[in-house]
Every structure is written in C-alpha cells, then in structure tokens.
C-alpha cells in the first residue's frame, strides 16, 4: 500500500511539474528554456509506474500545460467549444500515448529507441495536424524558440519539424538515461549529443555574418484606431484614408520605397474603391514608392480579403487574394489560389494567416521571391506569437518578411530570423517602423526538399512501434545461450532432474 501511495503521489507531482513547465514554455508568450524541460518529469516517471499511470500523467501534463490557450481559442479566435475540447484533449491523449511507448521501450532495455520515440511521435502529430486541420503549422512547439537564433536556424534545413524534434529529444534522452537499469547509455549520449551538436553548430554557422542591407527601404504603418473594418464610402472611411495617405506621403518623402499597411483596413466595392486608389496612385507616381494596402473588396456579390499593391510610378494595382481564412471569423469570404508579386521585383504578397502555412511560403521562394510583404490583423494578446510564426516562415525558406498588423507587432525580419525593426501598434495614433530591406539569401535546404524531416520521423515512428509489437526477446547471457534458471534454459535440458554423469565435476 505504501508503494502504491508513493507512486500515485509521484505521478501527481510529475504531471503538475510538467504542466507548469508546458504552461511557461508554450502558448502566447513562452519562456524558451522551459520548453526543453517540460516533458522531462512525466517521462522520467514513466518507467517507474504502470502503463495506465504513465498515460494519465502524460495526458494530464499536456492538458494542464495548454489550459491558458483555451480562453484564447474560445474568446479571441472564437472557435466552437466542441472543436476546442476535441483538439486539446486529443493532443493531450496523444502525448500520453507517447509516454506509454517511452515506458515500454525503456522496460525492454532499449533506451535509444525510447529516447527517439517521443520526438518522432510528436513531429508526426504536428505534421498531421498541419495537413488535416484548417490552421496549418500553427500548433508547432518550434515557435517557442523563435528568439533563440542558433536553434531557429534548424528550420532552414528541416522546417519547424526539426526544431520540435530537438525540443522533445533532449528531455526524452535525459529521461532514458535516468531509467532504472538502462543499458546502452554511452550509445544514447553519443547519438543524441551528436544530433544536438550538429544542430547548434549549423545554427552558429548560419549566423556567422549578418546579411548586408539593400538600398530599398521598407516602412510598416498601422493604426488600431479604429480597430475595425471601415466602409470606404462613409465619412469615417474617407477620414481614415486621409490620415493614412498623409503618413504614407511622409514616409515616402523620407525615402521609403515600400510602405505596407494592415489587413482589412477598408471595405470597398467598385464604386468607392477610387476613394483609396486615387490618392495612393498619386503618391506612388510622385515618389516612386510601392504602397501595399489591405482591404475587403466586394465583387459580384462575393467578398474577398485582398492585398493591393499600388506600384511605384503608377499603373494598375496588383491584387493578391488571401488563401487561408480563419474558420468562423472569415466564413463569408472567398479564398484565393494564386501568388502575386510586386511588379519588376522578387517580392511576394501574402496576408496574415497565410504565413501559418510552410508550403505556401516555400512555393513563393521556389518561384523566385526573396521577400514577403504581409498585411495582417492580430488579436492583441497573440501579437508576439503570430509575428514569430511569420519570422520562422522566413527562416525556413530563406526570405525576409515584412509584416504590418493591426493589434499586434510591426516586424521586419531577415532570412536568418534577426529582427531588423519592430514596434507595437497599441497606445499610439499611428505606429510605424522604417528599415533597409536585408539582402537576399540563397534558397534553403527546406525550400528545396520540403517536409523531409516530418516524413522521416513518421517512418521512424512506424519502425519503433513495430518493434514494440514484436514479442520481446528472450533474456540472454550475452553469448547466445539462455540464462541459467530461465524458462528457455529449463526447456533445453532433456533430463532436468537426472544425476550428473560419472566423472563430471
């Protein structure tokens, strides 16, 4: 009874500690080092308790650690409660199952396999969610490391999947080393130590020199007043156009060659679009500046979330229609299917949530883009996280990203994820940043090879789970003979009770 009570108390303590670390190391404002430690308590517990307890502790740890995101999902992005419940409970259960697999492999004396099964499983889960849900790679743990630049560089080779693998492999490896009677510790240390050393060495090499600045200067401009969609043809709409154009004119006169404004600032149809187009076209012709504006356009009874580039020197605007819409909040809009570029430049147009999708950004890179300009609209509290998702997309494919949201952070980043310029949009009538566009980088390995790391982890997971389904090997002395006293040893003796032959020692 005493042993059972101890195990229950240990399970509760481990789950609570992991949940606390997951709370701090994930979510909207993560503490990066906590993410590396979060799985460790429940994984260290798993080999010392039963499978049911290991599953319960792992599930409770993940569910408790993501609890602060429930309010964000329900009240900020307004997802239905059943969707939120299934999403969070489902992923928590999958982490619980990963803990059980870890326990099973350590109990069979396979610490290296145990150390690999958790990262392989979690990368596979993240990748599957990015494919089957309407939120892309939003749920990846990798963004917790967006400000840890040596770690972030792994994304340029393996995408966010490579970073998630590292985040899970380190605590899983430590837990495997701490498992009772773990054999093969030296091999485990050698393999995981080499992986971590290569990743960090690669990160340092990527950051050895910052890219030089180009002559093109980018300005990001936004106001949260009003933080709403305004119809262009109304007095309020015309006043907002006047306020925006005055500041765009000043930025262009000061040397900006591109000005990016937020997503869905105006609602326009064919009749009143000229209210915005006429003054912006005049500015672009006068100052030879590209102005990228976000608005909702009504056309043929349908609504489209668009980014319009009013090209330098004048001319017809270039239109990009948002590809990926927020379920619920943007159900009334039609999706786009085509990329769009600033005329004569290797600069792509993209909108807010589109940057949650690595494949779309990779496609831009493979079409020749070296920078992306993104009107956006955040929810105040998620400004840091959503800006860092955009920064991570740039690192994956080797792009500079200029993102101008309302209710968030104005951010310009270089292809290695360095923040070139940043400013919050809150607490000021207009917020703006101006900086030189970083020089282009070479296409990354991830841009060329795509999700190879995620598929590799899926194959590895299948191999490890297949090993678990096979019958455990018979205990051996290490020389191919059954251990004395084992069932196999007794079965191989034809006369187990006979006296030894004459002359036997």
ZAMARGU-4260 file (C-alpha; in steps of 0.2 Angstrom, whole numbers, plus 5000, padded with zeros to 4 digits):
<rodrens>
0) 5000/5000/5000 | 5014/5012/5004 | 5022/5009/4987 | 5006/5012/4978 | 5003/5028/4988
5) 5021/5034/4983 | 5018/5030/4965 | 5002/5040/4965 | 5010/5055/4973 | 5025/5054/4962
10) 5013/5054/4947 | 5003/5069/4953 | 5019/5078/4956 | 5027/5074/4939 | 5011/5079/4930
15) 5010/5095/4939 | 5028/5100/4936 | 5027/5096/4918 | 5011/5105/4916 | 5019/5121/4924
20) 5034/5120/4913 | 5022/5117/4897 | 5012/5132/4903 | 5028/5143/4904 | 5036/5136/4889
25) 5022/5136/4876 | 5007/5147/4872 | 5007/5166/4868 | 5022/5172/4877 | 5034/5157/4880
30) 5049/5156/4891 | 5061/5146/4879 | 5071/5136/4891 | 5055/5129/4900 | 5050/5121/4883
35) 5066/5110/4884 | 5062/5104/4901 | 5043/5102/4901 | 5042/5084/4896 | 5056/5078/4907
40) 5046/5075/4924 | 5032/5064/4916 | 5045/5054/4905 | 5056/5051/4920 | 5041/5045/4929
45) 5035/5033/4916 | 5047/5018/4918 | 5044/5018/4936 | 5025/5016/4936 | 5012/5006/4926
50) 5006/5010/4909 | 4990/5017/4914 | 4998/5029/4926 | 5011/5034/4913 | 4997/5038/4901
55) 4987/5048/4914 | 5002/5058/4919 | 5007/5062/4901 | 4989/5067/4897 | 4986/5077/4912
60) 5003/5086/4910 | 4999/5091/4892 | 4981/5096/4896 | 4986/5106/4911 | 5000/5115/4901
65) 4989/5121/4887 | 4975/5126/4898 | 4979/5145/4896 | 4976/5143/4877 | 4958/5138/4880
70) 4952/5156/4883 | 4962/5162/4868 | 4954/5149/4857 | 4937/5151/4863 | 4936/5170/4865
75) 4949/5178/4853 | 4948/5167/4838 | 4930/5161/4843 | 4932/5143/4839 | 4917/5132/4844
80) 4919/5123/4861 | 4917/5106/4854 | 4931/5109/4842 | 4942/5116/4856 | 4939/5102/4868
85) 4942/5089/4854 | 4958/5097/4849 | 4966/5100/4866 | 4960/5083/4874 | 4965/5074/4858
90) 4983/5081/4858 | 4985/5078/4877 | 4980/5059/4874 | 4992/5058/4860 | 5006/5064/4872
95) 5000/5052/4885 | 5002/5038/4872 | 5019/5044/4868 | 5024/5042/4886 | 5017/5024/4887
100) 5028/5020/4871 | 5043/5028/4880 | 5039/5017/4895 | 5038/5001/4885 | 5054/5003/4876
105) 5064/5008/4892 | 5057/4992/4901 | 5064/4982/4886 | 5081/4989/4889 | 5081/5000/4873
110) 5085/5017/4879 | 5090/5024/4862 | 5073/5019/4855 | 5064/5026/4869 | 5073/5042/4868
115) 5068/5043/4849 | 5050/5038/4850 | 5044/5053/4859 | 5051/5066/4847 | 5047/5055/4832
120) 5029/5054/4838 | 5027/5072/4842 | 5034/5078/4825 | 5022/5066/4816 | 5007/5073/4827
125) 5012/5091/4822 | 5014/5087/4804 | 4997/5078/4803 | 4988/5092/4812 | 4996/5104/4799
130) 4989/5094/4785 | 4972/5089/4791 | 4966/5105/4801 | 4962/5122/4794 | 4976/5130/4805
135) 4992/5125/4796 | 5008/5123/4807 | 5000/5135/4820 | 5002/5122/4834 | 5020/5118/4832
140) 5031/5120/4848 | 5045/5126/4837 | 5039/5145/4838 | 5044/5145/4857 | 5062/5146/4850
145) 5059/5160/4838 | 5070/5172/4848 | 5084/5159/4851 | 5093/5161/4834 | 5105/5147/4835
150) 5091/5134/4837 | 5079/5143/4825 | 5092/5140/4811 | 5087/5122/4811 | 5071/5127/4802
155) 5081/5132/4787 | 5086/5114/4785 | 5072/5104/4792 | 5057/5116/4795 | 5048/5118/4811
160) 5049/5099/4812 | 5067/5099/4815 | 5066/5111/4830 | 5051/5101/4838 | 5062/5085/4836
165) 5076/5094/4846 | 5064/5100/4859 | 5057/5083/4863 | 5073/5073/4860 | 5083/5082/4874
170) 5071/5078/4888 | 5067/5061/4881 | 5085/5057/4881 | 5089/5063/4898 | 5074/5053/4905
175) 5080/5037/4896 | 5097/5040/4904 | 5089/5041/4921 | 5078/5025/4918 | 5081/5010/4930
180) 5095/4998/4924 | 5096/5007/4907 | 5109/4999/4896 | 5117/5007/4882 | 5119/5024/4890
185) 5135/5028/4880 | 5127/5025/4863 | 5112/5036/4868 | 5123/5050/4874 | 5134/5049/4858
190) 5119/5049/4846 | 5109/5062/4854 | 5124/5073/4858 | 5129/5072/4840 | 5112/5077/4834
195) 5112/5092/4846 | 5130/5097/4842 | 5127/5097/4823 | 5111/5107/4825 | 5119/5120/4836
200) 5135/5121/4826 | 5124/5123/4810 | 5115/5137/4819 | 5131/5146/4823 | 5137/5144/4806
205) 5121/5151/4798 | 5123/5166/4810 | 5142/5169/4807 | 5139/5186/4797 | 5123/5196/4796
210) 5117/5200/4778 | 5121/5217/4771 | 5106/5229/4769 | 5100/5234/4752 | 5096/5251/4746
215) 5077/5248/4746 | 5069/5255/4762 | 5053/5247/4769 | 5041/5256/4780 | 5027/5247/4790
220) 5012/5258/4795 | 4997/5254/4806 | 4984/5261/4817 | 4972/5252/4830 | 4960/5267/4830
225) 4948/5262/4824 | 4952/5243/4826 | 4938/5239/4814 | 4933/5236/4796 | 4928/5253/4789
230) 4917/5256/4773 | 4927/5267/4761 | 4912/5277/4755 | 4907/5283/4773 | 4914/5299/4781
235) 4923/5289/4793 | 4931/5279/4779 | 4936/5295/4770 | 4944/5302/4785 | 4954/5286/4788
240) 4960/5287/4770 | 4966/5305/4773 | 4975/5300/4789 | 4984/5285/4781 | 4989/5295/4765
245) 4996/5309/4775 | 5008/5297/4784 | 5012/5287/4768 | 5017/5303/4759 | 5028/5307/4774
250) 5036/5290/4774 | 5039/5291/4755 | 5046/5308/4756 | 5058/5302/4769 | 5065/5288/4757
255) 5054/5273/4759 | 5052/5263/4744 | 5039/5251/4750 | 5025/5255/4763 | 5014/5241/4770
260) 4998/5244/4779 | 4987/5231/4788 | 4974/5218/4783 | 4956/5223/4780 | 4958/5241/4784
265) 4943/5246/4772 | 4928/5238/4765 | 4926/5243/4746 | 4916/5240/4731 | 4919/5245/4713
270) 4910/5262/4716 | 4920/5268/4731 | 4937/5260/4728 | 4943/5276/4719 | 4942/5285/4736
275) 4958/5275/4741 | 4965/5271/4724 | 4966/5289/4718 | 4977/5297/4732 | 4988/5281/4733
280) 4991/5281/4715 | 4996/5299/4715 | 5008/5296/4729 | 5016/5281/4720 | 5018/5291/4704
285) 5026/5306/4714 | 5038/5297/4725 | 5040/5280/4715 | 5035/5270/4730 | 5025/5254/4731
290) 5011/5255/4743 | 5003/5239/4749 | 4986/5241/4757 | 4974/5228/4764 | 4956/5228/4762
295) 4940/5218/4759 | 4933/5220/4741 | 4915/5217/4736 | 4914/5210/4719 | 4899/5201/4710
300) 4891/5198/4727 | 4906/5190/4734 | 4919/5197/4747 | 4937/5195/4745 | 4951/5198/4758
305) 4964/5206/4747 | 4981/5215/4747 | 4983/5228/4733 | 5000/5234/4728 | 4999/5251/4720
310) 5015/5250/4710 | 5029/5263/4710 | 5027/5276/4696 | 5008/5272/4695 | 4999/5259/4685
315) 4986/5246/4688 | 4986/5239/4706 | 4992/5221/4708 | 4980/5210/4718 | 4983/5196/4730
320) 4968/5186/4737 | 4971/5178/4754 | 4972/5159/4753 | 4969/5153/4770 | 4954/5160/4780
325) 4950/5159/4799 | 4936/5147/4801 | 4921/5155/4809 | 4928/5173/4808 | 4930/5173/4789
330) 4917/5161/4783 | 4909/5175/4772 | 4925/5177/4762 | 4931/5168/4746 | 4948/5161/4745
335) 4962/5165/4733 | 4973/5152/4724 | 4987/5162/4715 | 5003/5170/4721 | 5006/5189/4717
340) 5022/5199/4715 | 5027/5217/4716 | 5029/5222/4698 | 5048/5220/4692 | 5053/5214/4710
345) 5056/5197/4718 | 5044/5202/4732 | 5029/5192/4735 | 5012/5197/4743 | 5004/5187/4757
350) 4991/5190/4770 | 4992/5186/4789 | 4986/5168/4792 | 4994/5163/4775 | 5010/5164/4784
355) 5005/5149/4795 | 5007/5138/4780 | 5025/5132/4776 | 5021/5125/4759 | 5014/5142/4753
360) 5029/5152/4758 | 5040/5138/4751 | 5031/5140/4734 | 5034/5158/4734 | 5053/5155/4737
365) 5054/5142/4723 | 5045/5155/4712 | 5060/5167/4715 | 5053/5178/4729 | 5067/5185/4741
370) 5055/5195/4752 | 5036/5194/4758 | 5025/5209/4762 | 5011/5204/4773 | 4996/5215/4778
375) 4989/5207/4794 | 4977/5209/4809 | 4981/5201/4826 | 4971/5199/4842 | 4982/5210/4853
380) 4987/5196/4865 | 4994/5185/4851 | 5005/5198/4843 | 5022/5191/4848 | 5017/5173/4843
385) 5010/5177/4826 | 5024/5189/4822 | 5036/5175/4826 | 5027/5162/4816 | 5030/5174/4801
390) 5048/5176/4806 | 5050/5157/4806 | 5042/5155/4789 | 5056/5167/4783 | 5070/5156/4791
395) 5063/5140/4783 | 5063/5147/4765 | 5077/5160/4766 | 5066/5175/4765 | 5064/5192/4773
400) 5047/5195/4780 | 5039/5212/4782 | 5023/5210/4792 | 5011/5225/4796 | 4996/5220/4808
405) 4984/5230/4817 | 4983/5225/4836 | 5000/5217/4835 | 5018/5220/4832 | 5025/5228/4816
410) 5040/5217/4812 | 5053/5216/4798 | 5065/5201/4799 | 5080/5195/4789 | 5082/5177/4781
415) 5090/5171/4797 | 5076/5177/4808 | 5085/5193/4815 | 5073/5206/4820 | 5078/5221/4809
420) 5064/5233/4815 | 5049/5230/4827 | 5036/5241/4836 | 5019/5238/4844 | 5004/5246/4837
425) 4995/5249/4853 | 4994/5265/4863 | 4998/5277/4848 | 4988/5285/4835 | 4999/5278/4821
430) 5014/5266/4823 | 5027/5264/4810 | 5045/5257/4808 | 5057/5260/4794 | 5072/5250/4789
435) 5083/5244/4775 | 5077/5228/4767 | 5090/5214/4771 | 5100/5207/4756 | 5093/5191/4748
440) 5099/5174/4754 | 5101/5158/4745 | 5087/5145/4744 | 5087/5134/4760 | 5088/5115/4761
445) 5070/5116/4767 | 5064/5126/4752 | 5071/5113/4741 | 5067/5097/4750 | 5051/5102/4759
450) 5045/5091/4774 | 5058/5078/4773 | 5061/5078/4792 | 5042/5076/4796 | 5041/5061/4784
455) 5057/5054/4791 | 5050/5055/4809 | 5034/5046/4803 | 5044/5032/4796 | 5055/5031/4812
460) 5039/5031/4822 | 5032/5016/4812 | 5048/5006/4814 | 5049/5009/4833 | 5031/5005/4836
465) 5033/4989/4825 | 5047/4984/4837 | 5035/4986/4851 | 5023/4975/4843 | 5035/4961/4841
470) 5037/4948/4855 | 5051/4953/4867 | 5067/4944/4865 | 5072/4930/4877 | 5083/4936/4891
475) 5101/4931/4886 | 5118/4930/4895 | 5125/4940/4880 | 5134/4925/4872 | 5119/4917/4863
480) 5115/4905/4877 | 5099/4905/4889 | 5102/4912/4906 | 5103/4899/4920 | 5086/4897/4928
485) 5076/4905/4913 | 5062/4896/4905 | 5072/4893/4890 | 5086/4885/4899 | 5075/4873/4908
490) 5066/4868/4891 | 5083/4864/4883 | 5088/4852/4897 | 5082/4834/4892 | 5084/4827/4909
495) 5082/4842/4921 | 5082/4830/4937 | 5095/4817/4932 | 5111/4815/4941 | 5127/4821/4933
500) 5136/4808/4923 | 5151/4799/4931 | 5166/4809/4930 | 5158/4826/4929 | 5165/4839/4941
</rodrens>
